[in-house]
Amino acid sequence: MDGVIAVGVAAALVVAGLSGPHRSPGLDVLGYAALAAGGLALVVRRRAPVAVLAATAVAALAYQVAGFEVPVVAYLFAVYAAVRAGHRIAAVVASVLMLVAVPLALLVSGVHDTGAAFTQSRDVLQLAWLIAAGAAGEALRQAERRADEAERTREETARRRADEERLHIARELHDSLTHQISVIKVQAEVAVHLARKRGEEVPEALLAIREAGREATRELRATLEALRDDDKDPPRGLDDVPDLVRQARTAGLDAQLTVEVRQDAVPTVPVAVDRTAYRIVQESLTNVARHAAAATASVRIDHRPGALVIRVDDDGKATVDSTPGVGLTGMRERVTALGGRLQAGPRREGGFRVQAELPVDPA
């Protein structure tokens, strides 16, 4: 489209030059070349609006000096493009210079018979067209900016609503299914255990119920993790906890990390537990930095037989975040979904403690 406009303007300028009077016949070649060049320069008006502004101005002055009294149409297009691209100062400065230079160019070309009234009306008309071109470019620029802002706002609103809906579904699944599936699984486990303790043969249906309960629990936990996970980055785990502690130190908090692997404990943990442990430490340190006004914090990760215990202590003000879906509520949902326990509250010696115990034994 830019190419079509450029060719059309160039053709219109050349036709206007052919049909108008020629004050300096010896400069016809220069005049026609300037007319065509001024129009064709508009082909790159979006990519280089200031350069096109200068090029069309030079071309307009050139064919005016050559004796072609043709309106500076290409320059008006360039002013519009420059203002639309946000180069308002350049357009204003160039237009002021053009208003001064065009009469001088006509004077150089030998146009002495133009009366004062005609000259005045022509200058007023040129000024009006320049203002109109600049106003059109500014109006369209503002309209595009408002449209972009509205589109960005719609995208952010839609993304936020999707996140809220995803967390709402996760909570609903947790509240409505986790408890019932856990009860079914526990009851099946107890029934199998009692049957074997009595020396009775365990029915195949009961074993199937037990296995189905285990599988349903694993699938539900994985689903809840996927629903809650709103990060686009790769999953983080215990190996990334030292980075969290270093970031806390960078922020001015004296944070210490202790990792203990007890005898008979397995240092590797399931993926869901690994990610939840990272989130607990991350949320705890974030709350310490935002709300506790603490000077020190300690993170302790204890690998015990069948369990992973995470404890985060600080010496700040004991405050509890009660906003649903965030803070301690979000941590408690994650821990409960994995069958663990979370304790959070003020310490007797001052400060606040978050302690989570996560099962790591698949059985």
SULBEL-V136983 format. One line per field, one symbol per residue. phi: phi as a letter, one per 20 degrees, with the letter a starting at -180 (. if undefined). burial: 1 if it has 24 or more other C-alpha atoms within 12 Angstrom, else 0. A space follows every 10 residues. Layout:
phi: ???
burial: ???
//
This chain:
phi: .ffffffffg ffffffffee fdfcgfdfff ffffffffff fffdfeecff ffgfffffff ffffffneed gefffffffg ffffenefff fffffffffe ffgffffffn edeeffffff ffffffffff ffffffffff ffffffffff ffffffffff ffffffffff fffffedgff ffffffffff fffffffene feffffffff ffffffffff fffffffffd eeefgdbffe fgffffffff foefdccccc dffmeefecg gffgffffff fffffffffe deleecbcdc ddedfnbddd ccdbdeffcd edffncmfff fffffffend cccbrfefeo ncccccddfd egf
burial: 0000011111 1111011000 0110000101 1111111111 1111110011 1111111111 1111111111 1111111111 1111111101 1101100110 0110110010 1000000000 0000011011 1011111100 0000000000 0000000000 0000001001 1011001100 1101110110 0100000000 0000010011 0011011101 1111101110 0000011100 1101100100 0011111000 0000001011 0111111111 1111111110 0101111111 1111011111 1111111111 1000111101 1111111111 1111100000 1111111111 000
//
